[in-house]
Amino acid sequence: MARKPHHSGSYVRDSAALRAAAYADPHTRCWRCHLTLTQCTNRDGKPARWTAGHLSDGQIGAAARAVHEGCK
């Protein structure tokens, strides 16, 4: 599966660093739902995982913050 053009280059590196920092700090809160990772579960009942979510959805190059996959 090919990546979207804006999901390559520095985005890959920056989002990996963002996820690593979120996993390293158990007090990190999702910027959308404001819950920690242990407080959140996905709609399918599986444990939540961190991802990088753009503050302005759809805007290439927009700032990103830690967000649960289910909140994205």
C-alpha positions in Angstrom: 0.0 0.0 0.0 1.5 3.4 -1.0 1.7 6.1 1.5 -0.1 9.4 1.0 2.5 12.0 -0.2 2.3 14.0 3.1 2.9 10.8 5.1 6.5 10.4 4.0 9.8 12.1 4.7 9.9 14.2 7.8 6.3 13.3 8.7 7.4 9.6 9.3 10.3 10.7 11.5 8.3 13.3 13.4 5.3 11.1 14.0 7.5 8.3 15.2 9.1 10.6 17.7 5.8 11.9 18.9 4.4 8.4 19.4 7.6 7.3 21.3 7.3 10.4 23.6 3.6 9.7 24.3 4.3 6.0 25.1 7.2 7.0 27.4 5.1 9.3 29.5 2.1 7.6 31.1 0.6 11.1 31.9 0.3 12.0 28.2 -3.3 12.9 27.3 -5.0 12.7 23.9 -5.5 16.1 22.6 -9.0 15.2 21.4 -10.6 13.3 24.3 -8.1 14.4 27.0 -7.8 10.8 28.4 -4.5 9.0 29.1 -3.7 5.8 27.2 -4.8 3.6 30.1 -8.2 5.4 30.4 -9.1 4.8 26.8 -10.2 1.8 24.8 -11.0 1.6 21.1 -14.6 1.1 20.0 -13.7 -2.6 19.3 -12.7 -3.1 22.9 -9.0 -3.4 22.1 -6.4 -1.3 24.0 -5.9 2.2 22.6 -2.7 3.0 20.7 -1.0 6.4 20.1 -0.8 8.0 16.7 0.0 11.4 15.5 -3.1 13.6 14.8 -3.0 16.9 12.9 -4.4 19.8 14.8 -5.9 21.0 11.5 -7.3 17.9 9.9 -6.4 17.5 6.2 -3.8 20.3 6.3 -0.5 19.1 5.0 2.3 20.1 7.3 0.0 21.1 10.1 1.2 20.6 13.7 0.5 17.2 15.2 -0.1 16.0 18.8 -0.6 12.6 20.4 -4.1 11.2 19.8 -5.6 7.8 20.3 -6.2 5.9 17.1 -10.0 5.7 17.9 -10.2 9.5 18.4 -8.5 10.3 15.1 
